[in-house]
Amino acid sequence: MVSADTARTIVGIIVFRILFVMFCFAGNVISFFLFASPLPTFVKIYKKMAVEEFKPDPYIATAMNCMLWIFYGLPMVHPDSILVVTINSIGLAMELIYLSIFFLYAPNKGRAKVIGWLALEILFLGVVAACTLTLRKTHAQRSDLVGILCVIFGVLMYASPLTVMRKVIKTKSVKYMPFYLSLANFLNGVIWVTYALIRFDLYILIGNGLGALSGAIQLILYACYFKSTPKDDDENGVVEPSELQLSGGNGPSRPTV
């Protein structure tokens, strides 16, 4: 006969695994929507065949963030992190598509910027990989080094929509606040914080905790100034800065996983 304590332990393990899988799935789904949030903007750019005021900076930063998290999730750095690798691989592919569209319709100066920054990012990743694999001998040491870098770039990615906060406060209008990106940032951060707490991972926890906080601040600001926003829709089809300056995401912290 199975004792009551044993039965409770078995049930606890089963419930834990179910919750773990559910949060992993939810985290990847929300991270995907975070990466996909700029799609309407790029559809408009494609149709207009012009980048106008669009700047590639957030997408360049997100691409770097995804590359670092992919490296972080590899078996030689942080074993058993396949979900981190998969969602950030999808995110990296999407960011490269966005940058390709920008490159196609940008002036020469904009094209040179994309090529130059991507080349620097690849070089930087190569240096990080070489130093990590040669100078750090254990998984813990490698995870610490790459994890710190992931947190830094994850914070930069999550904070990108905050750049419009000054304009929102000054104009008392959320016309320039990318609501769906802010919401996706918040939900993505909350889900991956829960994931990091279930299977404790300090770097996923820090990066996405800051992401959830950043998203919450943006949503509070949106709620405060929504009613005071003029209801003058853009009749000429001009792409607003709120649509133009979206960033992808981290999945965990990476996600921003």
PALODO-341051 format. One record per residue (C-alpha): residue number from 1; residue in three letters; x, y, z. Coordinates in steps of 0.02 Angstrom, whole numbers, always signed. Layout:
BEGIN
<site><marlo>NUM</marlo><seti>ALA</seti><east>X</east><north>Y</north><up>Z</up></site>
...
! end
This chain:
BEGIN
<site><marlo>1</marlo><seti>MET</seti><east>+0</east><north>+0</north><up>+0</up></site>
<site><marlo>2</marlo><seti>VAL</seti><east>+57</east><north>+175</north><up>-40</up></site>
<site><marlo>3</marlo><seti>SER</seti><east>+67</east><north>+285</north><up>+115</up></site>
<site><marlo>4</marlo><seti>ALA</seti><east>-24</east><north>+452</north><up>+124</up></site>
<site><marlo>5</marlo><seti>ASP</seti><east>+141</east><north>+548</north><up>+124</up></site>
<site><marlo>6</marlo><seti>THR</seti><east>+201</east><north>+457</north><up>-32</up></site>
<site><marlo>7</marlo><seti>ALA</seti><east>+35</east><north>+488</north><up>-119</up></site>
<site><marlo>8</marlo><seti>ARG</seti><east>+44</east><north>+674</north><up>-79</up></site>
<site><marlo>9</marlo><seti>THR</seti><east>+222</east><north>+682</north><up>-144</up></site>
<site><marlo>10</marlo><seti>ILE</seti><east>+173</east><north>+599</north><up>-308</up></site>
<site><marlo>11</marlo><seti>VAL</seti><east>+24</east><north>+714</north><up>-331</up></site>
<site><marlo>12</marlo><seti>GLY</seti><east>+133</east><north>+865</north><up>-290</up></site>
<site><marlo>13</marlo><seti>ILE</seti><east>+262</east><north>+815</north><up>-421</up></site>
<site><marlo>14</marlo><seti>ILE</seti><east>+126</east><north>+788</north><up>-552</up></site>
<site><marlo>15</marlo><seti>VAL</seti><east>+45</east><north>+957</north><up>-515</up></site>
<site><marlo>16</marlo><seti>PHE</seti><east>+215</east><north>+1042</north><up>-519</up></site>
<site><marlo>17</marlo><seti>ARG</seti><east>+256</east><north>+968</north><up>-688</up></site>
<site><marlo>18</marlo><seti>ILE</seti><east>+86</east><north>+1017</north><up>-759</up></site>
<site><marlo>19</marlo><seti>LEU</seti><east>+106</east><north>+1196</north><up>-698</up></site>
<site><marlo>20</marlo><seti>PHE</seti><east>+283</east><north>+1202</north><up>-764</up></site>
<site><marlo>21</marlo><seti>VAL</seti><east>+231</east><north>+1145</north><up>-938</up></site>
<site><marlo>22</marlo><seti>MET</seti><east>+82</east><north>+1265</north><up>-939</up></site>
<site><marlo>23</marlo><seti>PHE</seti><east>+190</east><north>+1415</north><up>-897</up></site>
<site><marlo>24</marlo><seti>CYS</seti><east>+322</east><north>+1363</north><up>-1024</up></site>
<site><marlo>25</marlo><seti>PHE</seti><east>+190</east><north>+1352</north><up>-1159</up></site>
<site><marlo>26</marlo><seti>ALA</seti><east>+107</east><north>+1516</north><up>-1108</up></site>
<site><marlo>27</marlo><seti>GLY</seti><east>+276</east><north>+1602</north><up>-1100</up></site>
<site><marlo>28</marlo><seti>ASN</seti><east>+323</east><north>+1549</north><up>-1275</up></site>
<site><marlo>29</marlo><seti>VAL</seti><east>+153</east><north>+1601</north><up>-1344</up></site>
<site><marlo>30</marlo><seti>ILE</seti><east>+159</east><north>+1774</north><up>-1265</up></site>
<site><marlo>31</marlo><seti>SER</seti><east>+342</east><north>+1796</north><up>-1315</up></site>
<site><marlo>32</marlo><seti>PHE</seti><east>+292</east><north>+1756</north><up>-1494</up></site>
<site><marlo>33</marlo><seti>PHE</seti><east>+158</east><north>+1892</north><up>-1491</up></site>
<site><marlo>34</marlo><seti>LEU</seti><east>+287</east><north>+2011</north><up>-1418</up></site>
<site><marlo>35</marlo><seti>PHE</seti><east>+402</east><north>+1977</north><up>-1565</up></site>
<site><marlo>36</marlo><seti>ALA</seti><east>+255</east><north>+1989</north><up>-1686</up></site>
<site><marlo>37</marlo><seti>SER</seti><east>+186</east><north>+2154</north><up>-1619</up></site>
<site><marlo>38</marlo><seti>PRO</seti><east>+277</east><north>+2261</north><up>-1750</up></site>
<site><marlo>39</marlo><seti>LEU</seti><east>+203</east><north>+2164</north><up>-1898</up></site>
<site><marlo>40</marlo><seti>PRO</seti><east>+66</east><north>+2292</north><up>-1938</up></site>
<site><marlo>41</marlo><seti>THR</seti><east>+197</east><north>+2429</north><up>-1946</up></site>
<site><marlo>42</marlo><seti>PHE</seti><east>+304</east><north>+2334</north><up>-2070</up></site>
<site><marlo>43</marlo><seti>VAL</seti><east>+153</east><north>+2290</north><up>-2176</up></site>
<site><marlo>44</marlo><seti>LYS</seti><east>+119</east><north>+2477</north><up>-2193</up></site>
<site><marlo>45</marlo><seti>ILE</seti><east>+301</east><north>+2512</north><up>-2232</up></site>
<site><marlo>46</marlo><seti>TYR</seti><east>+298</east><north>+2377</north><up>-2364</up></site>
<site><marlo>47</marlo><seti>LYS</seti><east>+141</east><north>+2448</north><up>-2442</up></site>
<site><marlo>48</marlo><seti>LYS</seti><east>+207</east><north>+2627</north><up>-2440</up></site>
<site><marlo>49</marlo><seti>MET</seti><east>+380</east><north>+2569</north><up>-2495</up></site>
<site><marlo>50</marlo><seti>ALA</seti><east>+458</east><north>+2698</north><up>-2378</up></site>
<site><marlo>51</marlo><seti>VAL</seti><east>+526</east><north>+2692</north><up>-2200</up></site>
<site><marlo>52</marlo><seti>GLU</seti><east>+485</east><north>+2876</north><up>-2167</up></site>
<site><marlo>53</marlo><seti>GLU</seti><east>+529</east><north>+2914</north><up>-1983</up></site>
<site><marlo>54</marlo><seti>PHE</seti><east>+559</east><north>+2733</north><up>-1939</up></site>
<site><marlo>55</marlo><seti>LYS</seti><east>+721</east><north>+2692</north><up>-1848</up></site>
<site><marlo>56</marlo><seti>PRO</seti><east>+794</east><north>+2515</north><up>-1840</up></site>
<site><marlo>57</marlo><seti>ASP</seti><east>+875</east><north>+2537</north><up>-1669</up></site>
<site><marlo>58</marlo><seti>PRO</seti><east>+749</east><north>+2437</north><up>-1565</up></site>
<site><marlo>59</marlo><seti>TYR</seti><east>+756</east><north>+2291</north><up>-1686</up></site>
<site><marlo>60</marlo><seti>ILE</seti><east>+945</east><north>+2291</north><up>-1690</up></site>
<site><marlo>61</marlo><seti>ALA</seti><east>+946</east><north>+2287</north><up>-1499</up></site>
<site><marlo>62</marlo><seti>THR</seti><east>+817</east><north>+2147</north><up>-1495</up></site>
<site><marlo>63</marlo><seti>ALA</seti><east>+916</east><north>+2044</north><up>-1620</up></site>
<site><marlo>64</marlo><seti>MET</seti><east>+1069</east><north>+2056</north><up>-1507</up></site>
<site><marlo>65</marlo><seti>ASN</seti><east>+962</east><north>+2008</north><up>-1358</up></site>
<site><marlo>66</marlo><seti>CYS</seti><east>+895</east><north>+1854</north><up>-1448</up></site>
<site><marlo>67</marlo><seti>MET</seti><east>+1069</east><north>+1799</north><up>-1503</up></site>
<site><marlo>68</marlo><seti>LEU</seti><east>+1134</east><north>+1808</north><up>-1325</up></site>
<site><marlo>69</marlo><seti>TRP</seti><east>+986</east><north>+1708</north><up>-1256</up></site>
<site><marlo>70</marlo><seti>ILE</seti><east>+1008</east><north>+1576</north><up>-1390</up></site>
<site><marlo>71</marlo><seti>PHE</seti><east>+1190</east><north>+1558</north><up>-1337</up></site>
<site><marlo>72</marlo><seti>TYR</seti><east>+1138</east><north>+1557</north><up>-1154</up></site>
<site><marlo>73</marlo><seti>GLY</seti><east>+1018</east><north>+1412</north><up>-1185</up></site>
<site><marlo>74</marlo><seti>LEU</seti><east>+1144</east><north>+1300</north><up>-1275</up></site>
<site><marlo>75</marlo><seti>PRO</seti><east>+1192</east><north>+1139</north><up>-1183</up></site>
<site><marlo>76</marlo><seti>MET</seti><east>+1373</east><north>+1192</north><up>-1161</up></site>
<site><marlo>77</marlo><seti>VAL</seti><east>+1320</east><north>+1350</north><up>-1069</up></site>
<site><marlo>78</marlo><seti>HIS</seti><east>+1155</east><north>+1316</north><up>-979</up></site>
<site><marlo>79</marlo><seti>PRO</seti><east>+1088</east><north>+1139</north><up>-1004</up></site>
<site><marlo>80</marlo><seti>ASP</seti><east>+902</east><north>+1097</north><up>-1013</up></site>
<site><marlo>81</marlo><seti>SER</seti><east>+852</east><north>+1267</north><up>-1082</up></site>
<site><marlo>82</marlo><seti>ILE</seti><east>+779</east><north>+1213</north><up>-1249</up></site>
<site><marlo>83</marlo><seti>LEU</seti><east>+628</east><north>+1329</north><up>-1231</up></site>
<site><marlo>84</marlo><seti>VAL</seti><east>+743</east><north>+1479</north><up>-1213</up></site>
<site><marlo>85</marlo><seti>VAL</seti><east>+832</east><north>+1428</north><up>-1374</up></site>
<site><marlo>86</marlo><seti>THR</seti><east>+674</east><north>+1394</north><up>-1475</up></site>
<site><marlo>87</marlo><seti>ILE</seti><east>+578</east><north>+1553</north><up>-1437</up></site>
<site><marlo>88</marlo><seti>ASN</seti><east>+729</east><north>+1665</north><up>-1459</up></site>
<site><marlo>89</marlo><seti>SER</seti><east>+773</east><north>+1579</north><up>-1623</up></site>
<site><marlo>90</marlo><seti>ILE</seti><east>+599</east><north>+1622</north><up>-1685</up></site>
<site><marlo>91</marlo><seti>GLY</seti><east>+620</east><north>+1799</north><up>-1619</up></site>
<site><marlo>92</marlo><seti>LEU</seti><east>+789</east><north>+1820</north><up>-1703</up></site>
<site><marlo>93</marlo><seti>ALA</seti><east>+717</east><north>+1762</north><up>-1869</up></site>
<site><marlo>94</marlo><seti>MET</seti><east>+574</east><north>+1888</north><up>-1855</up></site>
<site><marlo>95</marlo><seti>GLU</seti><east>+691</east><north>+2031</north><up>-1810</up></site>
<site><marlo>96</marlo><seti>LEU</seti><east>+800</east><north>+1991</north><up>-1960</up></site>
<site><marlo>97</marlo><seti>ILE</seti><east>+645</east><north>+1995</north><up>-2071</up></site>
<site><marlo>98</marlo><seti>TYR</seti><east>+599</east><north>+2166</north><up>-2001</up></site>
<site><marlo>99</marlo><seti>LEU</seti><east>+775</east><north>+2230</north><up>-2030</up></site>
<site><marlo>100</marlo><seti>SER</seti><east>+774</east><north>+2159</north><up>-2207</up></site>
<site><marlo>101</marlo><seti>ILE</seti><east>+615</east><north>+2256</north><up>-2246</up></site>
<site><marlo>102</marlo><seti>PHE</seti><east>+695</east><north>+2412</north><up>-2174</up></site>
<site><marlo>103</marlo><seti>PHE</seti><east>+852</east><north>+2382</north><up>-2277</up></site>
<site><marlo>104</marlo><seti>LEU</seti><east>+748</east><north>+2361</north><up>-2435</up></site>
<site><marlo>105</marlo><seti>TYR</seti><east>+662</east><north>+2531</north><up>-2421</up></site>
<site><marlo>106</marlo><seti>ALA</seti><east>+789</east><north>+2634</north><up>-2323</up></site>
<site><marlo>107</marlo><seti>PRO</seti><east>+908</east><north>+2764</north><up>-2395</up></site>
<site><marlo>108</marlo><seti>ASN</seti><east>+1092</east><north>+2720</north><up>-2407</up></site>
<site><marlo>109</marlo><seti>LYS</seti><east>+1130</east><north>+2794</north><up>-2236</up></site>
<site><marlo>110</marlo><seti>GLY</seti><east>+1000</east><north>+2683</north><up>-2154</up></site>
<site><marlo>111</marlo><seti>ARG</seti><east>+1062</east><north>+2529</north><up>-2246</up></site>
<site><marlo>112</marlo><seti>ALA</seti><east>+1240</east><north>+2563</north><up>-2191</up></site>
<site><marlo>113</marlo><seti>LYS</seti><east>+1180</east><north>+2578</north><up>-2011</up></site>
<site><marlo>114</marlo><seti>VAL</seti><east>+1094</east><north>+2409</north><up>-2015</up></site>
<site><marlo>115</marlo><seti>ILE</seti><east>+1243</east><north>+2320</north><up>-2094</up></site>
<site><marlo>116</marlo><seti>GLY</seti><east>+1368</east><north>+2404</north><up>-1978</up></site>
<site><marlo>117</marlo><seti>TRP</seti><east>+1274</east><north>+2365</north><up>-1816</up></site>
<site><marlo>118</marlo><seti>LEU</seti><east>+1235</east><north>+2186</north><up>-1865</up></site>
<site><marlo>119</marlo><seti>ALA</seti><east>+1418</east><north>+2158</north><up>-1907</up></site>
<site><marlo>120</marlo><seti>LEU</seti><east>+1468</east><north>+2227</north><up>-1737</up></site>
<site><marlo>121</marlo><seti>GLU</seti><east>+1341</east><north>+2117</north><up>-1649</up></site>
<site><marlo>122</marlo><seti>ILE</seti><east>+1403</east><north>+1961</north><up>-1736</up></site>
<site><marlo>123</marlo><seti>LEU</seti><east>+1582</east><north>+2008</north><up>-1691</up></site>
<site><marlo>124</marlo><seti>PHE</seti><east>+1532</east><north>+2042</north><up>-1511</up></site>
<site><marlo>125</marlo><seti>LEU</seti><east>+1440</east><north>+1876</north><up>-1498</up></site>
<site><marlo>126</marlo><seti>GLY</seti><east>+1593</east><north>+1787</north><up>-1568</up></site>
<site><marlo>127</marlo><seti>VAL</seti><east>+1705</east><north>+1867</north><up>-1436</up></site>
<site><marlo>128</marlo><seti>VAL</seti><east>+1580</east><north>+1823</north><up>-1298</up></site>
<site><marlo>129</marlo><seti>ALA</seti><east>+1569</east><north>+1642</north><up>-1359</up></site>
<site><marlo>130</marlo><seti>ALA</seti><east>+1757</east><north>+1623</north><up>-1371</up></site>
<site><marlo>131</marlo><seti>CYS</seti><east>+1788</east><north>+1696</north><up>-1198</up></site>
<site><marlo>132</marlo><seti>THR</seti><east>+1648</east><north>+1597</north><up>-1120</up></site>
<site><marlo>133</marlo><seti>LEU</seti><east>+1699</east><north>+1428</north><up>-1190</up></site>
<site><marlo>134</marlo><seti>THR</seti><east>+1886</east><north>+1449</north><up>-1164</up></site>
<site><marlo>135</marlo><seti>LEU</seti><east>+1898</east><north>+1546</north><up>-1000</up></site>
<site><marlo>136</marlo><seti>ARG</seti><east>+1747</east><north>+1475</north><up>-909</up></site>
<site><marlo>137</marlo><seti>LYS</seti><east>+1757</east><north>+1289</north><up>-873</up></site>
<site><marlo>138</marlo><seti>THR</seti><east>+1594</east><north>+1249</north><up>-783</up></site>
<site><marlo>139</marlo><seti>HIS</seti><east>+1412</east><north>+1272</north><up>-832</up></site>
<site><marlo>140</marlo><seti>ALA</seti><east>+1386</east><north>+1385</north><up>-682</up></site>
<site><marlo>141</marlo><seti>GLN</seti><east>+1528</east><north>+1500</north><up>-730</up></site>
<site><marlo>142</marlo><seti>ARG</seti><east>+1471</east><north>+1508</north><up>-911</up></site>
<site><marlo>143</marlo><seti>SER</seti><east>+1290</east><north>+1540</north><up>-861</up></site>
<site><marlo>144</marlo><seti>ASP</seti><east>+1344</east><north>+1682</north><up>-747</up></site>
<site><marlo>145</marlo><seti>LEU</seti><east>+1444</east><north>+1772</north><up>-882</up></site>
<site><marlo>146</marlo><seti>VAL</seti><east>+1316</east><north>+1755</north><up>-1022</up></site>
<site><marlo>147</marlo><seti>GLY</seti><east>+1169</east><north>+1780</north><up>-903</up></site>
<site><marlo>148</marlo><seti>ILE</seti><east>+1233</east><north>+1950</north><up>-848</up></site>
<site><marlo>149</marlo><seti>LEU</seti><east>+1249</east><north>+2006</north><up>-1028</up></site>
<site><marlo>150</marlo><seti>CYS</seti><east>+1074</east><north>+1940</north><up>-1066</up></site>
<site><marlo>151</marlo><seti>VAL</seti><east>+1002</east><north>+2041</north><up>-923</up></site>
<site><marlo>152</marlo><seti>ILE</seti><east>+1088</east><north>+2200</north><up>-983</up></site>
<site><marlo>153</marlo><seti>PHE</seti><east>+1024</east><north>+2184</north><up>-1163</up></site>
<site><marlo>154</marlo><seti>GLY</seti><east>+854</east><north>+2123</north><up>-1103</up></site>
<site><marlo>155</marlo><seti>VAL</seti><east>+833</east><north>+2281</north><up>-999</up></site>
<site><marlo>156</marlo><seti>LEU</seti><east>+878</east><north>+2387</north><up>-1150</up></site>
<site><marlo>157</marlo><seti>MET</seti><east>+749</east><north>+2294</north><up>-1255</up></site>
<site><marlo>158</marlo><seti>TYR</seti><east>+611</east><north>+2308</north><up>-1127</up></site>
<site><marlo>159</marlo><seti>ALA</seti><east>+646</east><north>+2491</north><up>-1091</up></site>
<site><marlo>160</marlo><seti>SER</seti><east>+637</east><north>+2549</north><up>-1272</up></site>
<site><marlo>161</marlo><seti>PRO</seti><east>+452</east><north>+2599</north><up>-1264</up></site>
<site><marlo>162</marlo><seti>LEU</seti><east>+491</east><north>+2706</north><up>-1111</up></site>
<site><marlo>163</marlo><seti>THR</seti><east>+574</east><north>+2832</north><up>-1226</up></site>
<site><marlo>164</marlo><seti>VAL</seti><east>+403</east><north>+2901</north><up>-1273</up></site>
<site><marlo>165</marlo><seti>MET</seti><east>+349</east><north>+2929</north><up>-1091</up></site>
<site><marlo>166</marlo><seti>ARG</seti><east>+413</east><north>+3109</north><up>-1087</up></site>
<site><marlo>167</marlo><seti>LYS</seti><east>+313</east><north>+3149</north><up>-1243</up></site>
<site><marlo>168</marlo><seti>VAL</seti><east>+157</east><north>+3067</north><up>-1170</up></site>
<site><marlo>169</marlo><seti>ILE</seti><east>+170</east><north>+3167</north><up>-1009</up></site>
<site><marlo>170</marlo><seti>LYS</seti><east>+210</east><north>+3330</north><up>-1100</up></site>
<site><marlo>171</marlo><seti>THR</seti><east>+67</east><north>+3314</north><up>-1226</up></site>
<site><marlo>172</marlo><seti>LYS</seti><east>-54</east><north>+3225</north><up>-1107</up></site>
<site><marlo>173</marlo><seti>SER</seti><east>-87</east><north>+3107</north><up>-1251</up></site>
<site><marlo>174</marlo><seti>VAL</seti><east>-54</east><north>+2921</north><up>-1277</up></site>
<site><marlo>175</marlo><seti>LYS</seti><east>-52</east><north>+2944</north><up>-1465</up></site>
<site><marlo>176</marlo><seti>TYR</seti><east>+133</east><north>+2901</north><up>-1461</up></site>
<site><marlo>177</marlo><seti>MET</seti><east>+121</east><north>+2758</north><up>-1336</up></site>
<site><marlo>178</marlo><seti>PRO</seti><east>+128</east><north>+2583</north><up>-1417</up></site>
<site><marlo>179</marlo><seti>PHE</seti><east>-9</east><north>+2504</north><up>-1309</up></site>
<site><marlo>180</marlo><seti>TYR</seti><east>-1</east><north>+2327</north><up>-1378</up></site>
<site><marlo>181</marlo><seti>LEU</seti><east>+188</east><north>+2321</north><up>-1359</up></site>
<site><marlo>182</marlo><seti>SER</seti><east>+174</east><north>+2384</north><up>-1180</up></site>
<site><marlo>183</marlo><seti>LEU</seti><east>+41</east><north>+2254</north><up>-1141</up></site>
<site><marlo>184</marlo><seti>ALA</seti><east>+144</east><north>+2116</north><up>-1220</up></site>
<site><marlo>185</marlo><seti>ASN</seti><east>+298</east><north>+2172</north><up>-1122</up></site>
<site><marlo>186</marlo><seti>PHE</seti><east>+200</east><north>+2163</north><up>-959</up></site>
<site><marlo>187</marlo><seti>LEU</seti><east>+120</east><north>+1993</north><up>-992</up></site>
<site><marlo>188</marlo><seti>ASN</seti><east>+282</east><north>+1920</north><up>-1059</up></site>
<site><marlo>189</marlo><seti>GLY</seti><east>+375</east><north>+1979</north><up>-904</up></site>
<site><marlo>190</marlo><seti>VAL</seti><east>+246</east><north>+1909</north><up>-783</up></site>
<site><marlo>191</marlo><seti>ILE</seti><east>+240</east><north>+1738</north><up>-867</up></site>
<site><marlo>192</marlo><seti>TRP</seti><east>+429</east><north>+1717</north><up>-874</up></site>
<site><marlo>193</marlo><seti>VAL</seti><east>+451</east><north>+1779</north><up>-695</up></site>
<site><marlo>194</marlo><seti>THR</seti><east>+334</east><north>+1638</north><up>-644</up></site>
<site><marlo>195</marlo><seti>TYR</seti><east>+434</east><north>+1516</north><up>-750</up></site>
<site><marlo>196</marlo><seti>ALA</seti><east>+596</east><north>+1574</north><up>-667</up></site>
<site><marlo>197</marlo><seti>LEU</seti><east>+521</east><north>+1552</north><up>-493</up></site>
<site><marlo>198</marlo><seti>ILE</seti><east>+457</east><north>+1376</north><up>-529</up></site>
<site><marlo>199</marlo><seti>ARG</seti><east>+624</east><north>+1321</north><up>-595</up></site>
<site><marlo>200</marlo><seti>PHE</seti><east>+734</east><north>+1451</north><up>-515</up></site>
<site><marlo>201</marlo><seti>ASP</seti><east>+840</east><north>+1548</north><up>-639</up></site>
<site><marlo>202</marlo><seti>LEU</seti><east>+907</east><north>+1712</north><up>-572</up></site>
<site><marlo>203</marlo><seti>TYR</seti><east>+945</east><north>+1791</north><up>-740</up></site>
<site><marlo>204</marlo><seti>ILE</seti><east>+776</east><north>+1753</north><up>-817</up></site>
<site><marlo>205</marlo><seti>LEU</seti><east>+698</east><north>+1817</north><up>-656</up></site>
<site><marlo>206</marlo><seti>ILE</seti><east>+793</east><north>+1983</north><up>-652</up></site>
<site><marlo>207</marlo><seti>GLY</seti><east>+774</east><north>+2023</north><up>-837</up></site>
<site><marlo>208</marlo><seti>ASN</seti><east>+589</east><north>+1982</north><up>-847</up></site>
<site><marlo>209</marlo><seti>GLY</seti><east>+551</east><north>+2056</north><up>-677</up></site>
<site><marlo>210</marlo><seti>LEU</seti><east>+616</east><north>+2223</north><up>-742</up></site>
<site><marlo>211</marlo><seti>GLY</seti><east>+518</east><north>+2192</north><up>-902</up></site>
<site><marlo>212</marlo><seti>ALA</seti><east>+356</east><north>+2166</north><up>-806</up></site>
<site><marlo>213</marlo><seti>LEU</seti><east>+390</east><north>+2324</north><up>-705</up></site>
<site><marlo>214</marlo><seti>SER</seti><east>+427</east><north>+2423</north><up>-864</up></site>
<site><marlo>215</marlo><seti>GLY</seti><east>+266</east><north>+2360</north><up>-945</up></site>
<site><marlo>216</marlo><seti>ALA</seti><east>+165</east><north>+2401</north><up>-789</up></site>
<site><marlo>217</marlo><seti>ILE</seti><east>+231</east><north>+2580</north><up>-787</up></site>
<site><marlo>218</marlo><seti>GLN</seti><east>+186</east><north>+2602</north><up>-970</up></site>
<site><marlo>219</marlo><seti>LEU</seti><east>+9</east><north>+2533</north><up>-945</up></site>
<site><marlo>220</marlo><seti>ILE</seti><east>-20</east><north>+2646</north><up>-794</up></site>
<site><marlo>221</marlo><seti>LEU</seti><east>+37</east><north>+2796</north><up>-896</up></site>
<site><marlo>222</marlo><seti>TYR</seti><east>-78</east><north>+2742</north><up>-1038</up></site>
<site><marlo>223</marlo><seti>ALA</seti><east>-226</east><north>+2731</north><up>-919</up></site>
<site><marlo>224</marlo><seti>CYS</seti><east>-188</east><north>+2902</north><up>-845</up></site>
<site><marlo>225</marlo><seti>TYR</seti><east>-185</east><north>+2994</north><up>-1011</up></site>
<site><marlo>226</marlo><seti>PHE</seti><east>-304</east><north>+2892</north><up>-1118</up></site>
<site><marlo>227</marlo><seti>LYS</seti><east>-456</east><north>+3003</north><up>-1089</up></site>
<site><marlo>228</marlo><seti>SER</seti><east>-359</east><north>+3163</north><up>-1123</up></site>
<site><marlo>229</marlo><seti>THR</seti><east>-296</east><north>+3099</north><up>-1291</up></site>
<site><marlo>230</marlo><seti>PRO</seti><east>-372</east><north>+3190</north><up>-1442</up></site>
<site><marlo>231</marlo><seti>LYS</seti><east>-478</east><north>+3075</north><up>-1549</up></site>
<site><marlo>232</marlo><seti>ASP</seti><east>-406</east><north>+3137</north><up>-1712</up></site>
<site><marlo>233</marlo><seti>ASP</seti><east>-367</east><north>+2981</north><up>-1812</up></site>
<site><marlo>234</marlo><seti>ASP</seti><east>-237</east><north>+2989</north><up>-1947</up></site>
<site><marlo>235</marlo><seti>GLU</seti><east>-336</east><north>+3012</north><up>-2107</up></site>
<site><marlo>236</marlo><seti>ASN</seti><east>-190</east><north>+3013</north><up>-2225</up></site>
<site><marlo>237</marlo><seti>GLY</seti><east>-121</east><north>+2843</north><up>-2180</up></site>
<site><marlo>238</marlo><seti>VAL</seti><east>+37</east><north>+2917</north><up>-2105</up></site>
<site><marlo>239</marlo><seti>VAL</seti><east>+125</east><north>+2794</north><up>-1992</up></site>
<site><marlo>240</marlo><seti>GLU</seti><east>+132</east><north>+2862</north><up>-1815</up></site>
<site><marlo>241</marlo><seti>PRO</seti><east>+291</east><north>+2859</north><up>-1711</up></site>
<site><marlo>242</marlo><seti>SER</seti><east>+201</east><north>+2740</north><up>-1591</up></site>
<site><marlo>243</marlo><seti>GLU</seti><east>+193</east><north>+2616</north><up>-1732</up></site>
<site><marlo>244</marlo><seti>LEU</seti><east>+366</east><north>+2651</north><up>-1797</up></site>
<site><marlo>245</marlo><seti>GLN</seti><east>+468</east><north>+2632</north><up>-1640</up></site>
<site><marlo>246</marlo><seti>LEU</seti><east>+416</east><north>+2462</north><up>-1577</up></site>
<site><marlo>247</marlo><seti>SER</seti><east>+541</east><north>+2337</north><up>-1513</up></site>
<site><marlo>248</marlo><seti>GLY</seti><east>+528</east><north>+2152</north><up>-1514</up></site>
<site><marlo>249</marlo><seti>GLY</seti><east>+553</east><north>+2047</north><up>-1371</up></site>
<site><marlo>250</marlo><seti>ASN</seti><east>+639</east><north>+1938</north><up>-1261</up></site>
<site><marlo>251</marlo><seti>GLY</seti><east>+567</east><north>+1807</north><up>-1237</up></site>
<site><marlo>252</marlo><seti>PRO</seti><east>+628</east><north>+1768</north><up>-1091</up></site>
<site><marlo>253</marlo><seti>SER</seti><east>+708</east><north>+1897</north><up>-1050</up></site>
<site><marlo>254</marlo><seti>ARG</seti><east>+694</east><north>+1811</north><up>-1202</up></site>
<site><marlo>255</marlo><seti>PRO</seti><east>+600</east><north>+1774</north><up>-1174</up></site>
<site><marlo>256</marlo><seti>THR</seti><east>+689</east><north>+1900</north><up>-1109</up></site>
<site><marlo>257</marlo><seti>VAL</seti><east>+694</east><north>+1727</north><up>-1074</up></site>
! end
